């Protein structure tokens, strides 16, 4: 599961002790709500389904997939499904390729969601072997589903924009700058990431 409310608070409080701007932002915006997703294959499949479509469209595709394949959307069942049947659910040829890549890795045992490497970078390297899953998607999975406390998706535009506001920077930082700015926040960068999203469109800041 993702970081709990208590874990978010303790992580942010630790950062705030050394970063006055973070302390001020917490005082103005309050603590963020947890962002938690289930661990396992279905969460990454849902990430693939939701790429480049609205939340409503993704939910519609997911509902049709559940009706076709069953509520558990078992990898074996998806692999056995006909191309046209999956396309009828709203999965393009490209997304079907991504979904099949995920299913094949799970069935082959190359991807065990109960035993991902403990090292964050090694876990990211393994997850990005799935076609259609880039670094950002892997980081979001490890942060929201596994609750890894030091995940820092520096390439996320909302993280960059939130950091811009929190630290009162002259401009939105680049990915490299975003990564460097948070180095001192280890091992609590996951809490900081969730807080940047909390602050991104927060009128209090």
N, C-alpha and C positions, 0 to 999 in steps of 0.2 A: 504494500500500500504506500501511498505518498506520504509526505511529511505531515505530521499531525499539527494541530494548532499550537500545542505546547512546544513542539520541536521548532516550528517557525518562530515563535516568540523568543525562545532561548537563543536561537541562531542570530536573530536580528538584534537582540539585546547585546550579544557578544560583539557584533560588528559596531553597534552604536557607541560602545564604550571607547572605541578608538577612532570613530568617524563622526564628528559632531553633526555634519550635514545629514547623516542617516538618522541620528537621534532626533533632529528637528523634523525630518520628514515623517518619522513614526508618530511623533507628537501631533502633527497636523492631519495625517491621513489614517492613523490607526493601523492595527495589524491586519494583514491580509487573511482571507479565508483559505483553508487548505484546498489544494487541487489534487484530487485523488482519482486514479483510474485502476481497473483490475489488472493484475499481472497476467501475462500469458499471450498466446497466439492471437486471440480475438481482438485485443486492443490494437495490435499492429495491423491486423487486417482492416480494422475500422479506420485506422490512419490512412491506409491506402485508398479505401473507399471515399474518404472525405477530401482527398487532394483536389484542389482547384475547383471545388463546387461549394455551394452555400451549405450551411448547417441543415437547412430544411431538405435540400436535395439529397444530401448524404444520408439523412435519416430515412428518407423514402427508399433509397437504394438498399439500405441495410434491412429495412422491413421486408422488401421483396426477396432479398437473399435468404432471410430467415424462413420465409414461406416456402421457398424452393428447396433449401438445404437442411432445414431443421434449426431449432433454436441454438444449438451448439456450434453450427456451421463447421462441422468436423473437417479437418484438412483432406481426409480421404474422400469425403463426399463432394467437396468442392472440386478436387482434381478429376473426379469421375463425371462431373457435370458437362454437358454439351456447350460448345461455344455460344450457340444461338440462345440457349436458355439463360446463360449468364448475361449475354448482351441484352436480353429482354428485361433483366433486372436493373439494367443501367450501367453495367460494367463494360467499358470500352475495351478494345483489343489490348491497348497498353496496360490498363489496370488489371486485366485478366492475366497478363504476363507477370505482373508484379505479384498478384495474389498466388499464382501457381509457384512462383519462386519461393515465396514464404512457406507454402504448404509442403513443397518438396524438401526444403531444409528441415522442417519440423519432422516429417515422416522419416527422413534419413537419419535423424538423431543428431544432425549437425548443429541444430539450434534447440537447446533445452532451456526453456524459460525458468526452470527451477534451479538451474545451475549455471547462470551466466558468470563470466569471470568477475571476481571481486574488484579487480582494478578497473576503474571507470573507462580509461582509454581502451583497454582490451575488450571490454564489453561493447563499447561503441564500434570498434573495428569489426566485431562479430556481427552486430546488428546491421551494419551498412553493407554486408554481403547480400542482404535481401535486395533484389531489384526494386527500385522505387523508394527505398528507405535511405535517406541521406543523414548526414550528421545531426541536423536539427531534430528530425523525427526520432532518431536514436536517443538523443539527449532528453527529449520530452518524455519518452517512454521511461527512461531510467529515473527521471525526477518525479513524474506523476504516478507511475505504477510501482516502482521499487522504492521510492522515497530516498534515493541516494542524496546525502546532504551536501555534497560539494559539486554538483553538476552546475555548470555555468554556460548556457547557450549564448555565447557572445555574438553570434551571427544573427540573432533575432532582432529585428528592427524595433520592436516594442521594448525589448530590454535596453537597447541603445537609447531610445527616446526617453524611457523612464529614468535611466541613469543621467541623461542630459538635464532633466528637471531636478532630480534629487541633489546632484552635485553642483547645480547652477553653472554648467559648462557653457562656453561660448557657442558651441555647435554640437550636434549629435555626434558622438564618438564613432570611429570606425570599429570594425570587428577587432582589429589588433589592439586599438586603444581601449576598447571595452574589456578585453581580456586582461590587459595590463593594469587597468584601474582597480580590478577586483582581486588582484593577487594577494593583497594584504588581508582579504576577507576569508581566505581558507581557514578552516574546512567548512564554512557556513555559506558558501556561494549559492547553494540551492535556495536557501531562504531569501537571499538577496535577489535572486532572479524572480521569484514569485512576488516579492515586494515591488520590483520595478514594474511588473504588469499591473499591480494594484495601483501604482502611482501614475501610470501612463496617461490615462484620461481623467484622473482625479482632480476635480475643480479646487480641492483644498490646497493643492500644491502649485 
